[in-house]
Amino acid sequence: MCLRRKTNKVTAVNNQKDCGACWAFSSVEIIESMVAIRKGVLAPLSVQQMTDCARFGNRGCQGGNIETALMWLKSTNTALVSSKKYPLTWKTETCKLTNSTEGVTISSHATYGLVQNEEKMVDLIENHGPVAVAIDATLWQDYLGGVIQHHCEMNLNHAVEIVGYDLTGNVPYYIVRNSWGTDFGHSGYLYIKIGKNVCGIATSVSIVDV
């Protein structure tokens, strides 16, 4: 079993409300986790900064992409500031930090297609850190608990952070952090079966280093 939130490497569950910036939430969340792993400091970073400022085709609360968000951060060497300095408003606003240098920068990033190689995905979570993935969440509004094993298509329309996994039971599963508040699922988390690309979970898997 690997569970980063029990080792103080995952910040509190967010609620994106009506803002469709799941791509920003999940991108920032893996950066927060990597800072905690590499630097020993766990603190929330600004999702709003990413929402307002990220370019490369990202459109704030109207949608975006994890991979291009990370590309934008790296290519512009933009530093993410704290959520206290640039707080969440749940709407797309004018970027207030166009040349931020004081904060957290990423040193590298990568995005993998691991549909036929979820063993590597598990290895990344275990030996590198949490990953951000694009996923099909079409039916998640009805999720009441347990492990999702089927009835989940591959229309990638949402983004989440995978913070760990559990291989000890009859059904191995990923531990997935959502951004729909703590009233959703298991206090904001849900479980998805490992090995069958359920919900398209292994289609686009992103990691960062800080």
ABEGO torsion letter per residue (X at the ends): XBBAAAAGABBBBBBAEABAAAAAAAAAAAAAAAAAAAAGBBBBBBAAAAAAABBGGBAEAAEBBAAAAAAAAAAAGBBBBBAAABBBAGBBBBBABAABABEBBBABBBBBBAAABAAAAAAAAAAAEBBBBBBBAAAAAABAEEBBABGBBABBABBBBBAEBBAABABBBBBBBBAAEAABEBGGBBBBBBGAGBGGAAABBBBBBX
